[in-house]
Amino acid sequence: MPGKMVVILGALNVLWMVFVVSQAFKIEIFPKSKIIAQIGASVSLTCSTVGCESPSFSWRTQIDSPLSAKVRSEGNTSTLTMDPVGFENEHSYLCTATCGSGKQEKEIKVQIYSFPKDPEIYLSGPLEVGKLVTVTCLVPDVYPFDRLEMDLLKDNQNLKSQYFLEPTEKKSLETKSLEVTFTPTNEDTGKDLVCRAKLLVDEIDVEYEKRETTEKLQVYIAPRDTVIFVNPSTRLQEGDSVTMTCSSEGLPAPQILWSKKLDNSNLQLLSENATLTLIAMRMEDSGIYVCEGVNIIGRNRKEMELIVQEKSFTVEISPGPQVVAQVGDSVMLTCSATGCESPSFSWRTQIDSPLNGKVSSEGTTSTLTLSPVSLENEHSYLCTATCGHKKLEKGIKVDLYSFPRDPEIETSGVLVDGNPVTISCKVPHVYPLDRLEIELLKGESVMKSKHFFEDEHKKSLETKSLEITFVPTTEDTGKVLVCQAKLNIDEMEFEPKQRQSTQTIYVNVAPKDIKLTAFPSESVKEGETVIISCTCRNVPKTWIILKKKAETGDTVLKSTDGAYTIHKVQLEDAGVYECESKNDVGLQLRSIKLDVKGRESNKDYFSPELLMLYCASSLIIPAIGMIIYFARKANMKGSYSLVEAQKSKV
């Protein structure tokens, strides 16, 4: 096996030597004809030979300028390295290889360009609606610029294109630009602004290097319509607070700056918030306050002058300037001072009479309490507040009234049909009397009214009444008697105090038209039946009493519904009978005389008893005969007989 391997290797060496000898001496260069390199890059040119074991190499430019590169040769290969590539390397390079007496040479052209960065977009200023702006598209460090093309687009719409065809006089890196001027609108916000550049790096093979830059458009609006709102007012007093709110329109939204203008017209920055609140203001806080709306486009200002005046000292009294209260109530008068931290108070009446009340003062408030309020408290009260050297006085008038209960309706007696009666309407404990009005109504008809002007100067609680006499009739029953009292408390009040009482009228009727009768007659015979009857027409709730008059005393008869029946009247039933009809409002008497005649003594006289006996006997005798007849008939048909039974036993 080892012997065979040696034989194979030997054969291979022989073959290789034969191949080498058979190859002619040649030179190759890589890249073959040209290389395009960007300035600043690293480029290597490689020269190699075949058909020579130990060639020698040399490098030169076609115009014999310096190589500006490093050469490294090893074996049958030589490398020329340009790192970094510059303008000095833009040549045709020649590689010469020498093998013994043989010499070979190859040429390669090095072309350079510069296109290192994307285009740059510059604006002459922020985009503002309605204002011209210049857009510059810049391509830095380009070479050769005569092969450069540039386009500027807005949202795929070509604004401008430019070709830099002027000849290049010198080798240098140039920065080329394209400018466009346009007027932005609100609709441009969000659109793409594209700067596109391409460089023809190989004119033969038409090979381009392309770069582009995109920028979103943001259109701005300078601050405008700056306004200031002041609460509560631009005129203030010491110690007051004020809030000023500022707003300004713009895009982006303006920042709000508050400043105060100093005496030298410089601005003192106060706040960077939209709202500026100043508390416990002093007079030196007066001045001009400036609000500025600021954004990247510009600024817009608004000025507002605040005037801080010396705090005024005022006094108020409540409930004022007049209070109306009912006698017996509790009245509280409150006096308050503003514009003074520690005022002192005093109370008095306008006529310097006793206060008859309790005073309580605390802080900036003083209270006078009248409880219970009485007629002695009907005054004008004055509250005096003192603050340092200042003194102020405020008055309030206390008017009183008394109207505690509803009117009272009284009558002089029971209302009886046809009888005059006096009705009185009383209003108790009333004040002031000269403001009182009483009105008496029957149904909706005014019977009488009265104003008590004559009591104008009286200062006391009085009971006042209104009287009227009238004759009631039965038609008045069911009507409503109304006593209405009005007290006009104050002339300023729209409606007076008002009270009323009502009473339903019921008219009574005294008994009348009594009828006393004897039936069948006032003259009867002994033994007859007589009915004595008493009636009273159309008078309800009456009592009817029947009596028999006698010298020894009257006898009250037990009547039913005013009727008394005498059966078998006797001679002693004769006499005077009286009917008494009465109710709550009166009575009436009627009488009749009953005459009873005795029986007549003759043979033809039949008493009623005898007549009845005769009639009875005429009925009984025929009845007995019929009974005997039917009894005999029954015996003949076999009816049982005790006598016959005894006979059969014998």
FIDRENDO-383042 format. One record per residue (C-alpha): x, y, z; residue in three letters. Coordinates in steps of 0.25 Angstrom, whole numbers, padded with zeros to 4 digits, always signed. Each point is the difference from the previous one (the first is absolute). Example, Ala and Ser with C-alpha at 12.3 -4.5 7.8 and 13.67 -1.06 7.14 Angstrom:
% FIDRENDO-383042
+0049-0018+0031ALA;+0006+0014-0002SER;
***
This chain:
% FIDRENDO-383042
+0000+0000+0000MET;+0011+0010+0004PRO;+0007-0003-0013GLY;-0012+0003-0008LYS;-0001+0014+0006MET;+0014+0004-0003VAL;-0002-0004-0014VAL;-0013+0009-0001ILE;+0007+0012+0006LEU;+0012-0001-0009GLY;-0009-0001-0012ALA;-0008+0013+0004LEU;+0013+0008+0002ASN;+0004-0004-0014VAL;-0013+0005-0005LEU;+0000+0013+0007TRP;+0014+0003-0005MET;-0004-0003-0014VAL;-0013+0009+0002PHE;+0009+0012+0005VAL;+0010-0001-0011VAL;-0012+0000-0010SER;-0006+0013+0005GLN;+0005+0013-0006ALA;+0004+0012+0009PHE;-0013+0009+0002LYS;-0004+0012+0009ILE;-0014+0002+0006GLU;-0006+0012+0008ILE;-0012+0001+0009PHE;-0010+0006-0002PRO;+0002-0002-0015LYS;-0002+0014-0006SER;-0006+0010+0010LYS;-0004+0003+0014ILE;-0009+0010+0005ILE;+0002+0004+0014ALA;-0005+0010+0010GLN;+0009+0010+0006ILE;+0005-0004+0013GLY;-0002-0015-0002ALA;+0011-0010-0001SER;+0003-0006-0014VAL;+0010-0011-0003SER;+0005-0004-0015LEU;+0006-0014-0001THR;+0010-0004-0011CYS;+0004-0014-0002SER;+0008-0009-0010THR;+0000-0014-0005VAL;+0011-0007-0007GLY;+0011+0006+0008CYS;+0005-0005+0014GLU;+0006+0013+0005SER;-0005+0012-0007PRO;+0004+0014+0004SER;-0011+0011+0000PHE;-0001+0015-0001SER;-0012+0010+0000TRP;-0001+0014-0006ARG;-0011+0010-0005THR;-0002+0002-0014GLN;+0005+0014+0002ILE;+0011-0003+0009ASP;-0006+0007+0012SER;+0003-0005+0014PRO;-0008-0013+0003LEU;-0005+0005+0013SER;-0002-0015+0004ALA;+0007-0011+0007LYS;+0006-0012-0008VAL;+0002-0014+0005ARG;+0005-0011-0009SER;+0001-0015+0004GLU;+0003-0012-0009GLY;-0007+0002-0013ASN;-0010+0011+0006THR;+0002+0015+0002SER;-0011+0009+0007THR;-0001+0015-0001LEU;-0009+0005+0012THR;-0006+0014+0000MET;-0005+0003+0014ASP;-0007+0010+0000PRO;-0003+0003-0014VAL;+0002+0014-0004GLY;+0000+0009-0012PHE;+0015-0003-0002GLU;-0005-0015-0003ASN;-0008+0004-0012GLU;+0009-0006-0010HIS;+0003-0012-0010SER;+0009-0009+0008TYR;+0010-0009-0008LEU;+0006-0013+0006CYS;+0013-0005-0006THR;+0004-0014+0003ALA;+0014-0005-0005THR;+0004-0015-0001CYS;+0014-0002-0004GLY;+0001+0007-0014SER;-0015+0000-0001GLY;-0008+0013+0004LYS;-0016+0001+0001GLN;-0008+0013+0003GLU;-0015+0002+0003LYS;-0008+0012+0002GLU;-0012+0003+0010ILE;-0007+0013+0001LYS;-0005+0006+0014VAL;-0012+0009+0000GLN;-0004+0007+0012ILE;-0013+0007+0005TYR;-0005+0006+0013SER;-0015-0002+0005PHE;+0002-0003+0015PRO;-0013+0005+0006LYS;-0015+0002-0002ASP;-0005+0013-0005PRO;-0003+0010+0011GLU;-0013+0009+0001ILE;+0001+0014+0005TYR;-0011+0010+0002LEU;+0002+0015+0000SER;-0009+0000+0013GLY;-0012-0007+0006PRO;-0011-0003-0009LEU;-0011+0011+0002GLU;-0013+0000-0006VAL;-0001+0011-0011GLY;+0015+0004+0001LYS;+0010-0004-0011LEU;+0011-0010+0004VAL;+0012-0005-0008THR;+0004-0014+0001VAL;+0014-0004-0003THR;+0004-0014-0004CYS;+0015-0002+0002LEU;+0009-0011-0005VAL;+0014+0001+0007PRO;+0014-0004-0004ASP;-0004-0005-0014VAL;+0009-0004-0012TYR;-0001+0001-0011PRO;-0011+0010+0001PHE;-0002+0001-0015ASP;-0007-0013+0001ARG;-0009+0004+0011LEU;-0016+0000-0001GLU;-0009+0006+0011MET;-0015+0000+0002ASP;-0009+0006+0011LEU;-0014-0006+0002LEU;-0011+0004+0009LYS;-0010-0012+0002ASP;+0005-0006-0013ASN;-0002+0013-0008GLN;+0013+0005-0006ASN;+0003+0014+0004LEU;+0013+0001-0007LYS;+0011-0008-0007SER;+0015+0004-0003GLN;+0012-0006-0008TYR;+0014+0005+0002PHE;+0005-0001-0014LEU;+0011+0011+0001GLU;+0014-0005-0002PRO;+0009-0003+0012THR;+0012+0009-0001GLU;+0007-0006+0012LYS;+0000-0013+0008LYS;-0007+0003+0013SER;-0012-0004+0009LEU;-0012+0009-0002GLU;-0013+0003+0007THR;-0011+0002-0009LYS;-0014+0005+0003SER;-0014+0002-0006LEU;-0009+0011+0006GLU;-0015+0001-0001VAL;-0009+0011+0005THR;-0015-0002+0003PHE;-0011+0004+0009THR;-0004-0010+0011PRO;-0015-0003+0003THR;-0007-0007+0011ASN;-0002-0012-0009GLU;+0015-0002-0002ASP;+0001-0005+0014THR;+0004-0015+0000GLY;+0004+0000-0014LYS;+0014-0006-0004ASP;+0011+0010-0005LEU;+0010-0009-0008VAL;+0014+0004-0005CYS;+0005-0011-0010ARG;+0014+0000-0006ALA;+0007-0009-0009LYS;+0014-0001-0005LEU;+0005-0006-0014LEU;+0012-0007+0005VAL;+0002-0009-0013ASP;-0003+0007-0013GLU;+0003-0012-0008ILE;-0008-0010+0007ASP;-0010+0011+0005VAL;+0001-0003+0015GLU;-0006+0009+0010TYR;+0001+0002+0015GLU;-0013+0005+0006LYS;-0003+0007+0013ARG;-0012+0007+0006GLU;-0005+0007+0012THR;-0015+0001+0005THR;-0005+0010+0010GLU;-0014+0002+0005LYS;-0006+0014-0002LEU;-0005+0007+0012GLN;-0007+0013-0003VAL;-0001+0010+0012TYR;-0009+0012+0003ILE;+0006+0011+0008ALA;-0007+0004+0013PRO;-0012+0010-0003ARG;-0013+0004+0006ASP;+0006+0001+0014THR;-0011+0003+0011VAL;-0001+0003+0015ILE;-0011-0003+0009PHE;-0001+0006+0013VAL;-0008-0004+0012ASN;-0006+0007+0008PRO;+0005+0014-0006SER;+0012+0008-0004THR;-0004+0010+0011ARG;+0003-0006+0013LEU;+0002+0004+0015GLN;+0011-0003+0009GLU;-0001-0015+0005GLY;-0008-0004-0012ASP;+0004-0012-0008SER;+0000+0000-0016VAL;+0001-0012-0010THR;+0004+0003-0014MET;-0001-0010-0011THR;+0008+0001-0013CYS;-0002-0008-0013SER;+0007+0001-0013SER;-0003-0007-0013GLU;+0012-0006-0008GLY;+0006-0013-0005LEU;+0007-0006+0008PRO;-0008+0005+0011ALA;+0007+0012+0006PRO;+0006+0000+0013GLN;-0006+0011+0009ILE;+0009+0010+0008LEU;-0005+0010+0010TRP;+0009+0012+0003SER;-0002+0013+0007LYS;+0005+0013-0007LYS;+0010+0007+0008LEU;+0002+0015+0001ASP;+0012-0001-0010ASN;-0009-0008-0010SER;+0007-0013+0003ASN;-0008-0012+0003LEU;+0000-0008+0013GLN;-0003-0014-0003LEU;-0011-0005+0010LEU;-0005-0013-0005SER;+0000-0010-0011GLU;-0014-0005+0002ASN;-0013+0005-0007ALA;-0006+0004+0013THR;+0006+0011+0009LEU;-0006+0001+0014THR;+0004+0012+0009LEU;-0005+0000+0014ILE;+0000+0010+0011ALA;+0003+0011-0010MET;+0006+0013+0004ARG;+0000+0014-0006MET;+0014-0002-0006GLU;-0005-0012-0007ASP;-0007+0009-0010SER;+0006+0000-0014GLY;+0000-0006-0014ILE;+0000-0015+0000TYR;+0005-0006-0013VAL;-0004-0014-0006CYS;+0008-0005-0011GLU;-0003-0012-0009GLY;+0013-0006-0005VAL;+0003-0012-0009ASN;+0012-0003-0010ILE;-0006+0010-0010ILE;-0002+0012+0008GLY;-0007+0007+0011ARG;-0013+0008+0002ASN;-0003+0009+0012ARG;-0011+0006+0008LYS;+0000+0010+0011GLU;-0009+0002+0011MET;+0000+0011+0010GLU;-0004-0003+0015LEU;-0003+0012+0009ILE;+0000-0004+0015VAL;-0007+0011+0009GLN;+0001+0002+0015GLU;-0010-0009+0006LYS;-0013+0007+0003SER;-0006-0001+0014PHE;-0015-0004-0001THR;-0011-0004+0010VAL;-0012-0008-0004GLU;-0012-0003+0009ILE;-0010-0012-0002SER;-0011-0002-0002PRO;-0001+0014-0005GLY;-0003+0011-0001PRO;-0014-0004+0006GLN;-0004-0013+0008VAL;-0015-0003+0003VAL;-0002-0010+0012ALA;-0012-0005+0008GLN;-0001+0004+0015VAL;+0006-0012+0008GLY;+0010-0005-0011ASP;+0015+0001+0000SER;+0007+0010-0008VAL;+0014+0000-0004MET;+0007+0013-0005LEU;+0014-0003-0006THR;+0010+0011-0003CYS;+0013-0004-0008SER;+0012+0008-0004ALA;+0009-0002-0012THR;+0014+0006-0003GLY;+0004-0001+0015CYS;+0006-0011+0007GLU;-0004+0004+0015SER;-0012+0010+0000PRO;-0007+0004+0012SER;-0015+0001+0001PHE;-0011+0007+0008SER;-0015+0000-0001TRP;-0011+0010+0003ARG;-0014+0005-0003THR;-0002+0012-0009GLN;-0007+0007+0012ILE;+0010-0006+0010ASP;-0010-0008+0008SER;+0004-0013+0007PRO;+0004-0011-0010LEU;-0008-0011+0007ASN;+0009-0010-0007GLY;+0013-0008+0001LYS;+0012+0004-0007VAL;+0011-0010-0005SER;+0013+0004-0008SER;+0010-0010-0006GLU;+0010+0004-0010GLY;-0006+0008-0011THR;-0014-0003+0004THR;-0009+0006+0011SER;-0014-0006+0003THR;-0012+0007+0008LEU;-0010-0010+0004THR;-0014+0004+0004LEU;-0007-0012+0006SER;-0012+0000+0002PRO;-0002+0013-0008VAL;-0011+0009+0006SER;-0006+0013-0003LEU;+0012+0007+0008GLU;+0009-0005-0011ASN;-0007+0007-0012GLU;+0011+0010-0003HIS;+0011+0004-0010SER;+0013-0007+0004TYR;+0014+0006-0003LEU;+0012-0009-0001CYS;+0013+0008+0001THR;+0013-0007-0005ALA;+0014+0007+0003THR;+0013-0004-0007CYS;+0012+0008+0004GLY;-0004+0015-0003HIS;-0012-0005-0009LYS;-0014-0001+0005LYS;-0012-0004-0007LEU;-0015-0001+0004GLU;-0011-0009-0006LYS;-0015+0000+0004GLY;-0011-0010+0000ILE;-0015+0002+0003LYS;-0007-0010+0009VAL;-0015+0000-0003ASP;-0009-0009+0008LEU;-0014-0006-0001TYR;-0009-0009+0008SER;-0010-0009-0007PHE;+0001-0013+0008PRO;-0013-0007-0002ARG;-0012-0002-0009ASP;-0012+0009+0001PRO;-0011-0004+0010GLU;-0014-0001-0005ILE;-0011+0002+0011GLU;-0015+0002-0001THR;-0009+0006+0010SER;-0009-0012+0001GLY;-0005-0012-0008VAL;-0004+0003-0014LEU;-0015-0001-0001VAL;-0008+0003-0013ASP;-0006+0014+0000GLY;+0007+0004+0013ASN;+0011+0011-0001PRO;+0014-0005+0005VAL;+0013+0008+0002THR;+0013-0007-0006ILE;+0014+0005+0005SER;+0013-0003-0006CYS;+0012+0003+0009LYS;+0015+0000-0003VAL;+0008-0001+0013PRO;+0013+0006+0004HIS;+0002+0008-0013VAL;+0011+0010-0003TYR;+0001+0010-0007PRO;-0015+0003+0001LEU;+0000+0011-0012ASP;+0004-0011-0009ARG;-0011-0010+0003LEU;-0012-0003-0009GLU;-0011-0009+0004ILE;-0011-0005-0010GLU;-0012-0009+0003LEU;-0006-0008-0011LEU;-0012-0009-0001LYS;+0003-0010-0012GLY;+0007+0009-0010GLU;-0008+0013+0004SER;+0007+0010+0008VAL;-0009+0004+0012MET;+0009+0010+0006LYS;+0015+0005+0000SER;+0008+0010+0009LYS;+0014+0007+0000HIS;+0005+0004+0013PHE;+0007+0013-0004PHE;-0005+0007+0013GLU;+0010-0008+0008ASP;+0012+0005-0007GLU;+0008+0005+0012HIS;-0003-0011+0010LYS;+0012-0009+0003LYS;-0006-0012+0007SER;-0006-0014-0003LEU;-0015+0002-0002GLU;-0011-0009-0003THR;-0009+0006-0011LYS;-0013-0005-0005SER;-0011+0002-0010LEU;-0015-0001+0003GLU;-0012-0001-0009ILE;-0015-0003+0003THR;-0008-0008-0010PHE;-0013-0008+0000VAL;+0003-0015-0004PRO;-0009-0008-0009THR;-0001-0015-0003THR;+0007+0003-0013GLU;+0013+0004+0007ASP;+0001-0014+0006THR;+0013-0007-0006GLY;+0006+0013-0004LYS;+0014+0003+0005VAL;+0003+0012+0009LEU;+0014+0005-0002VAL;+0008+0010+0008CYS;+0012+0005-0007GLN;+0011+0009+0006ALA;+0011+0006-0007LYS;+0012+0007+0006LEU;+0008+0009-0010ASN;+0014-0002+0007ILE;+0008+0009-0009ASP;-0003+0008-0012GLU;+0011-0007-0008MET;-0006-0013+0002GLU;-0008-0005-0012PHE;-0009-0008+0008GLU;-0005+0002+0014PRO;-0001-0010+0012LYS;-0014-0006-0001GLN;-0008-0009+0010ARG;-0014-0005-0001GLN;-0010-0008+0007SER;-0013-0007-0005THR;-0013-0005+0006GLN;-0011-0007-0007THR;-0014+0006+0002ILE;-0011-0008+0006TYR;-0013+0008+0002VAL;-0010-0006+0010ASN;-0015+0001-0002VAL;-0010+0001+0012ALA;-0012-0009+0001PRO;-0012+0006-0008LYS;-0013-0003-0007ASP;-0004-0010+0011ILE;-0013-0008-0002LYS;-0008-0007+0011LEU;-0012-0008-0004THR;-0010-0010+0006ALA;-0005-0012-0009PHE;-0011-0002-0003PRO;-0004+0013+0007SER;+0002+0009+0012GLU;-0014-0005+0005SER;-0002-0015+0002VAL;-0009-0009+0007LYS;+0004-0008+0012GLU;+0006-0014-0004GLY;+0005+0005-0014GLU;+0014+0000-0004THR;+0007+0014-0002VAL;+0014+0003-0006ILE;+0007+0013+0004ILE;+0011+0004-0009SER;+0011+0011+0000CYS;+0009+0003-0012THR;+0011+0011-0003CYS;+0003+0003-0015ARG;+0014+0000-0005ASN;+0008+0002+0013VAL;+0010-0011+0002PRO;+0005-0004+0014LYS;-0013+0004+0008THR;-0006-0006+0012TRP;-0015-0002+0000ILE;-0007-0001+0014ILE;-0015-0003+0002LEU;-0006+0004+0013LYS;-0014+0000+0007LYS;-0002+0012+0008LYS;-0006-0001+0014ALA;-0001+0009+0012GLU;+0008-0010+0008THR;+0011-0001-0010GLY;+0003-0003-0015ASP;+0001-0014-0004THR;+0010-0004-0011VAL;-0006-0010-0009LEU;+0008-0011-0007LYS;-0001+0003-0014SER;+0006-0007-0012THR;+0005+0010-0011ASP;-0009+0011+0006GLY;-0013-0009+0000ALA;-0007-0004+0013TYR;-0012-0010-0002THR;-0012-0001+0011ILE;-0008-0013-0001HIS;-0014+0000+0006LYS;+0001+0014+0003VAL;-0007+0003+0014GLN;-0006+0013+0005LEU;+0013+0002+0009GLU;+0008+0001-0013ASP;-0007+0013-0004ALA;+0009+0012+0002GLY;+0011+0009-0006VAL;+0011-0007-0008TYR;+0013+0008-0003GLU;+0011-0003-0010CYS;+0014+0006+0003GLU;+0010+0000-0012SER;+0014+0005+0004LYS;+0015-0001-0005ASN;+0013+0007+0004ASP;-0005+0014-0005VAL;-0014+0000+0005GLY;-0014-0006+0002LEU;-0015+0002-0004GLN;-0013-0005+0007LEU;-0013-0004-0005ARG;-0012-0005+0008SER;-0014-0006-0003ILE;-0012-0003+0008LYS;-0006-0014+0000LEU;-0015-0002+0003ASP;-0005-0014+0004VAL;-0015-0002+0000LYS;-0006-0011+0009GLY;-0009-0012-0004ARG;-0016+0002-0003GLU;-0010-0009+0009SER;-0011-0006-0010ASN;-0004-0014-0003LYS;+0004+0000-0013ASP;+0015+0003+0004TYR;+0009-0011-0003PHE;+0014+0001+0006SER;+0011-0005-0009PRO;+0003-0012+0010GLU;-0015-0004-0002LEU;+0002+0001-0015LEU;+0012-0009+0000MET;-0007-0010+0008LEU;-0011-0001-0009TYR;+0009-0002-0012CYS;+0008-0011+0007ALA;-0013-0007+0004SER;-0005+0000-0014SER;+0013-0007-0005LEU;+0002-0010+0011ILE;-0015-0006+0000ILE;+0001-0005-0015PRO;+0014-0005+0003ALA;-0004-0009+0011ILE;-0012-0006-0009GLY;+0010-0003-0010MET;+0009-0008+0009ILE;-0011-0008+0006ILE;-0004-0004-0015TYR;+0013-0005-0004PHE;+0002-0008+0013ALA;-0013-0008-0002ARG;+0004-0003-0014LYS;+0013-0005+0004ALA;-0006-0010+0010ASN;-0009-0006-0011MET;+0012-0003-0008LYS;+0007-0009+0011GLY;+0007+0010+0009SER;+0004-0006+0013TYR;-0010+0003+0012SER;+0003-0003+0014LEU;-0015-0003+0003VAL;-0002-0010-0011GLU;+0013-0007+0005ALA;-0005-0002+0014GLN;-0014-0005-0005LYS;+0007-0011-0008SER;+0007-0005+0012LYS;-0013-0002+0008VAL;
***
